[in-house]
Amino acid sequence: MQDLPLSDLTVLDLSQYVSGPYCTKLLASFGAEVIKVEHPNGGDVSRRYGAFPDDTPDIEQSALFLYLNTNKKSITLDYETQTGARILAQLVRQVDILVENSGPGMFDYDSLAADNPSLIVTSISYFGQDGPYCDFKGADIIAQALSGIMNLTGLPDHEPLKIAGPQAEYQAGINAALAIMTAIYFRDGTGHGQHIDISVMECLASILEGALLNFSYDGTLRQRDGARHPTMYPSTILPCKDGYIHADASTDWEIFAGFMEMPKLLQYNPEELREKAGEIDPLISSWLAKRDMEDVFHRAQEWRLPFAKVMGVDELPNDPQFVARDFFTRIDHPIAGQQTYPGAPFKTTECETRKGRSPLLGEHNAEIYCDLLGYTNQDLTKLRGMGIT
Amino acid sequence: MINLPLDEIRILDLSQVYAGPYATRLLADMGAEVIRVESAVRSTRGGPEPQPGAVYPDGNPGERPYNRSAYYNELNRNKLAISLDLSKEKGREVFKQLVKISDVVLENFTPRVMGNFGLDYPVLNEINPKIIVVSISAYGQTGPYRNYVSFGRGIEAMSGLSDITAYEDGEPLGPGIAYADATAGLHAAFAVLIALRHRRKTGRGQHIDLSLRESLLALMGEHVLDHSMNKRSPKGNGNRDSSAPFQGCYRCSGDDEWIAIAVHNDDELQSLCNAIDNPSWTKKEGFNNLLGWQRNQREIDNLIEQWTIQHDNQSAMQILQQSGIRAGAVLDAAQITSDPHLKQRGFFETVTHPEAGTHTYPGMSWKLSLTPGKIRMPAPCFAQHNDYVFGELLGISEEECMQLKTQGVISTVPIR
């Protein structure tokens, strides 16, 4: 294997669902050996959430799991048993990074560090390891609510809306991966490990597009307003003949009027556009209603207007830009077969990312227990009999 | 004293608006010396005239609005700023000198721009083979859309996210924040760290090509796989989620006050029924287990709302959380700023900006026990660090600096 940037690092991954697994997926794709520890009774919860082929539940064919655990090794271990805890401690001594999202209080950094001082322990939780909400129970939607995202998403006369998919979890995952890389860079220079405390709520409150400092500066409280940009006009989604388009003139109103061949738009002062949206929208809409989405998109781009198509997920794999950049990858899996996966989130000139599949539950038990920790096959059979692996 | 992890890293930040500045904000928070290279004629901090829609302290743009924009000052704390006109030959020469003594160049122009400046990756790599160049763009540096323009909201549309961030049977809406930009910024900062570690091992720099659209698709993998497996496309489904058993958002007693509630199993469902005093419907067939709730979601929503509407969202959250239920008030910026939990966690920091005054800023995104980081300095004023960068770092004499000023290569105030 090519010497990837993280190929000298081993990660003990005790996390499940989305946040921790997305973090370790990123580390694995750049070369880290990720040992994913799953409960012998069914493994990671994301194995049960699907989607499944033909909606038939199967812990080896959950889309969420298959996507989030590529390039990892899976072992089964119930570390809440005494023997299991001993085995976990053996593993902790052999790794560089530990990632967990079990909630505050499950793992004690000081005792982990006593065994392995250069260890980087990463704890991801909805509200952080301390503070008044630290024992609150969370969920993706709860974090999106408390962090301010929901208040800003959706229509003004409707209930607040969450961003679709487990986005709070994903955000925590990428933040955790970045924090770990920072801590690794520090450790490379100094030898010091440390404890990383990732709060999903804080990761999300950090990306409110200025809403918090706006409030602090002049008391501005932004209201949710559908697809509309908070200040620029037009930057919103409108229907055209055969679908929806993101119409955008935020670079230049005059060019926009020229593109639409509608000089009367210039009677509006650019500074009052946003507040006159109700008046101008119908003018744009009636123009769009006669035109095809694809055509408007490309013609607007010729005018350097940042229009975009509202695309469904089903249209993405054949999109010419994705095809030209070879973005999606086909990955084979012994049970789920060949499927299409999103590729790496960025391209590099020096480090090709790994393109392996997700592991079966406990697929690497023999490799990790026997080859790494020195247990015999008989030991492993016995542990399995006791329900520990 | 412990240094910050990135305090020996110098980053030249040519980026504008959100994605790039957010990436360099994260790196600056962890100690990197980030030098914003800004143009006197086109900077997102704005020029001598107030920007429409911009937020200024107490609503007052002041004499130098370009130093007082909330948007700019939030994203650019812990950074330095110089003015340098890259469209002039002399400006590019100075920039190349900076590349020699820097570790990272980060830009988010449309892909043709760096080439037009004569500053694309092969050129920068020749000047400094160890340089890491990060190019953030809407669609990537290659392919038929490479020179297509888009902001984050357009990218959310082109990625399928706007289509599914919608009410059931409603029109596509998308996130109410610049979500694609934030996501790209985070991935870009991660890419910098990957490239730095690669350089530490091999001595070589490299070019990172990050497309907003591709980095957003990385957070939608389960939908792509579902389509691959079942040839179907996800639809907008309001606050439901295929990866969560039961959840919704409910109206509370105050004006535009709401609470989100999630139920993951039958035990939690029972706790919720107990917490809302077991109204008679909770005993009905089909309304007393999770499967039934999933089948009768809309009816259950209305029944839960009959309870939440009697409480303000903070007390509803406290009552439900004390019963072990996943519940969270939908907070606005004012409530977040005074949230007792975030306060006690030290999330907010008070920062005095020389031209914008003293305000509460969102602080570090996460906590590192040994190298916590903080807001060490407010966002830079326009050209604030010209003397340090041109004089101290590059050793350009005062006479030469005067000449550069006369030629319009560097300036002390933005022109427009």
Interface residues (C-beta under 8 A of the other chain):
Chain A: D3 P5 L6 V18 Y22 L26 F30 S46 Y49 G50 A51 F52 P53 D54 D55 Q61 A63 L64 L66 Y67 L68 Y109 F127 G128 Q129 D130 G131 P132 Y133 C134 F136 K137 G138 A139 D140 I141 I142 A143 Q144 A145 L146 S147 G148 I149 M150 N151 L152 T153 G154 L155 H158 E159 P160 L161 K162 I163 A164 G165 P166 Q167 Y170 Q171 I174 N175 A176 A177 L178 A179 M181 T182 A183 I184 Y185 F186 D188 G189 H192 Q194 H195 I196 D197 I198 S199 M201 E202 C203 A205 S206 I207 L208 E209 G210 A211 L212 L213 N214 F215 S216 Y217 D218 T220 L221 R222 R224 D225 G226 A227 H229 P230 T231 M232 S235 I237 P239 Y244 I245 H246 D248 S250 T251 P270 E271 R274 Q301 R304 L305 P306 F307 A308 K309 V310 M311 G312 V313 D314 E315 L316 P317 P320 Q321 F322 A324 R325 F327 F328 A336 Q339 T340 Y341 P342 G343 A344 P345 F346 K347 T348 T349 E350 C351
Chain B: I2 P5 L6 Y18 Y22 L26 M30 P52 G53 A54 V55 Y56 P57 D58 G59 A70 Y71 N73 E74 L75 Y121 A138 Y139 G140 T142 G143 P144 Y145 Y148 V149 S150 F151 R153 G154 I155 A157 M158 S159 G160 L161 S162 D163 I164 T165 A166 Y167 G170 E171 P172 L173 G174 P175 G176 I177 A178 Y179 D181 A182 T183 L186 H187 A188 A189 F190 A191 L193 I194 A195 L196 R197 H198 R200 K201 T202 R204 Q206 H207 I208 D209 L210 S211 R213 E214 S215 L217 A218 L219 M220 G221 E222 H223 V224 L225 D226 H227 S228 M229 N230 K231 R232 S233 P234 G236 N237 G238 N239 D241 S242 S243 A244 Q247 C249 Y250 R251 W258 I259 A260 A262 H264 Q321 G324 I325 R326 A327 G328 A329 V330 L331 D332 A333 A334 I336 T337 D339 P340 H341 L342 Q344 R345 F347 A356 H359 T360 Y361 P362 S365 W366 K367 L368 S369 L370 T371
